[in-house]
Amino acid sequence: MNVFLFLLGLLSFTSFCSAQTTELTKVPATGDSIPALVPAGWHLLDSATGDLNKDRLDDLVLVIEADKEESEQERTWGDEARTLVVYFKQKRGGYQYAVQADNLVMLASGGGIMGDPYEGVKVDRGSFLINFYGGSSGRWGETYRFRFQEGDWYLIGSTEYSMSTHTGEYYSSDYNLLTGELEIASGNEFGETCVQCDDCEDCPSCSDCDECQKCTKEEVIRKRVARKPLPTLREFGIASWGNPDRDD
């Protein structure tokens, strides 16, 4: 488990270093197309469409990145600011600004030797998901789900994964903030791992494990944690977020 704690610490540190914390550009309030919604000095990195406010119209999620100016060529690669913007589709055509999240999208330099950690954004079941993946000897992945409800945008789901390429040990957590349900899985990508038995007297023997431990491919723990107020998209920052299992 020490490996898991180390990887989680690495994940938190990587996230802290790779999400911007300053106010970024102002985006257009309305527009008829994606090019019209990307402000000057920025370019489109990714986009997704789908109904996000239950009006049966395809809304728009944009991930944009600041252009690299000629005078900044000597800067470290991947420092360009990024932001996510959501626009609601209007019945008469065009798009209306809904929300902007400046602290959500990791910078290109935040993925370690794996390169740019940004994996994509998509609309799914009335909410949008954004994915990141990176690392070096310790690989990590993060997925966050946000939904528009009660007049604001909230984080409703979080999935995190970490794995050591040296030992094969991995750890994942899937947290539903709406219900408080939390699923934690751990195991070894290279083979079986040792886990503690609930009943030592009825514990299968395993030559590679300590007393009162058994061999297993994966251990899954499901529990329910106390529900807390949902973080809003505007308040959310990867650097300050952590699943409740990190306190265990």
N, C-alpha and C positions, 0 to 999 in steps of 0.2 A: 504493500500500500504506500510505502514511502515514495516509490517511483511515481505513483499517481499524484501524490501531493506535490512532488517536484514538477511534474508536467503541468499541473493546474497552476502552479506558481508561474511557470514559464508562459503559460497561456495568458494569465492576467498581465504579466509584464509586457508581453508582445502587444496585447490590446491597448495597454496604456500608452505605448510608444507610437501607435499607428493610427490613432483617431484624433483628429484636430479638435481643438477646444476654443477657437476664436470665432467671432461672428464673420460669416462669409458674405458672398455677393447677394444683392437683391435680384430676384427673378421677376419676369413679367407676370402681371396679375391675370392676364388673359392672352389667348393666342389661338390661331386656327390650325396650327400644325406643330410638330416637334421642333423644326428649325426656328419657328417664331418664338418658342418658349425657352430656348437656350440663350442666355445673356451673352453680350459681347465679352470676349476674353475667355470664354469657356467653350468646351466641346462636349458632345454627347458620348458617354461611356457605355450606357446600357439603357434599356427601356422595357416596360411590360404593360400590358393592357388587360382590363377586366373590370367587372362591376364591383366597386368598393363601398357604395352607399345605398345599395338596394333599390336603384331606380331603373335597372335593366339597361343601363348605358355603359359602354366600355370606357372606364376612366383610365388615367395615364400615370404611370410611375416612371420618373426619369432619374437616372444617376448621371451627374455631370462632373466634369473635372476641369480645373483651371488650365488654360494654355500655358506652355512654357515660353517665357519671353526670351528674346535673343540675348539680353544682358544677363540672363540667369543660367547660361549653359554650363557654368562651372559648378553649379549647385549639385548636391547629391541627387542621383536619380530617384524618382518616386516621391518627391516632397510636394508635388502639386496638390492643392486642396481639392477635396471632393465633397459633394453634398447630394442629398436625395430630396426630390420634390415630387409632390403628388398634385395632380390636377383632376378636377371633376369634369366629365363630359357634360355639355349643356344640351338641352333638348332642341334648341334652335341652332345648334352647331357650335363648334369651337370648344375651348377648355377654360375653366375657371380655377385659379389657384386655391389649393386646399391646405397644404402644410409643407414646411421645409424642415429637414433634419440635418443639421450641420455636424453632429457628433456621432453619426451612425456608420458612415462608410470608411473603412480602413484605407490608409494610404497605400500606394503601390509598393512602397519600401517596407511594408509591415509584414511580409510573408516569409522572411528569412531566405534560405537558399532555394525555397520553392517558388520564389518570385512573387508576383502580385497576388495578394490573398483574396482579392475579390472574385467570387465564383458566379455571381448572378443574382437577379431579382426576378420574382414571378408573382402573379396573382393567383390565389388558390382559395376557393370556398369563401369568397367575400373578404379576404384579408391578403396582405402581401408578405412574402418571405424574402429575406436577404441572407446570402450564404457567404462564408469565408473559409479558407483553408490555407495552411502554411506550416512553417517549422523547418527544422533541420533533422537532427537525430531524434528530436521529440516532435512528432507531428500533431497538429491540432486542427479542429474544425468547429465552426459555430454557425448556427442557424437561428434567426430571430423572426417571430411572426407578430405582425401588428394589425389591429383592426379598428375601423372607425365605428364608434358607438357612443351614444349619449352626448353627441356634439364634439367629441375629441378623439384623438388617436391613442391607442393603448397597446402596450406589449402584452400579449396573451399566451405566448409560447416561446420556449427557449430549449434548444438542443445543443449539447456540447460534447466533443470527442477529443481524446488525447491518446497517443500511442508512442511507446519507445521503440525505435527501430533496432536498438541494441538487444533488448530483452523480449520484445514482442508483446509486453504487457500493455493492455489498453483499458480505457475507462470511458464510459459514456453516460450522459444523463439527459433525460427528456422530461421537461417540467411544464405542466399545464397550469398557468397562473389563474385561470378561471375556476378550476375545480380544486387546486392544491395538490393534484396527483403528481407524484414524482417517481420515475423509474430510473434506477441506477444499474448499469451493467458493467462487469469487469471480467477480464479473462486474458488469454494469451493467443496472439495471432499465429504463433509458431507451434502451438500444441496445448496440452492441458496445463492447468495451474492449480495451486493448492488453496483451498478455502476452509474456513472453520466449520466444523459440524455442529448442528444444533443439539444433537444428542451424542455425547462421546461414547456411550456404551453401544450405540447402534451406528457406528461410523465405519464405512468401508475402509479397509486398510490400503495404504498406498506407500510403496517403498520410498518414493521421492518426497513425501510430505512428512511434517512433524506429527506428533501424537494429537489425536482429535482433529485431524484435518483429512480431507478427501480430495481426490483429483477430479477436476471438472473442466470442461471446455470454456464455460461461461457461467458466472454467477449473476443472477438478476434479483434485485431487491425492489419491491414496490411499496411505497408508503404514501401517506397523505400528510401534508404539512399545513400549518395554519395559513389561511389566506390573508394577504395583505393588500392595501390599495394598489391598483395596477399602475406601473410607471407609465407616464405619457411619453409619446414619441419625442416631444420637444425637450423633456427632461432627461430622456434616456441617453446614456453615454456608455459605450462598451467598457471604458476604463473603470467605471464605478459599478458595473453590473456583476452579479455572481449568483449562481443557483444556490438554493438553500442547503444542498448537500455539502457545500464547501465548508460549512460550519461544523460538520459531524467529526 
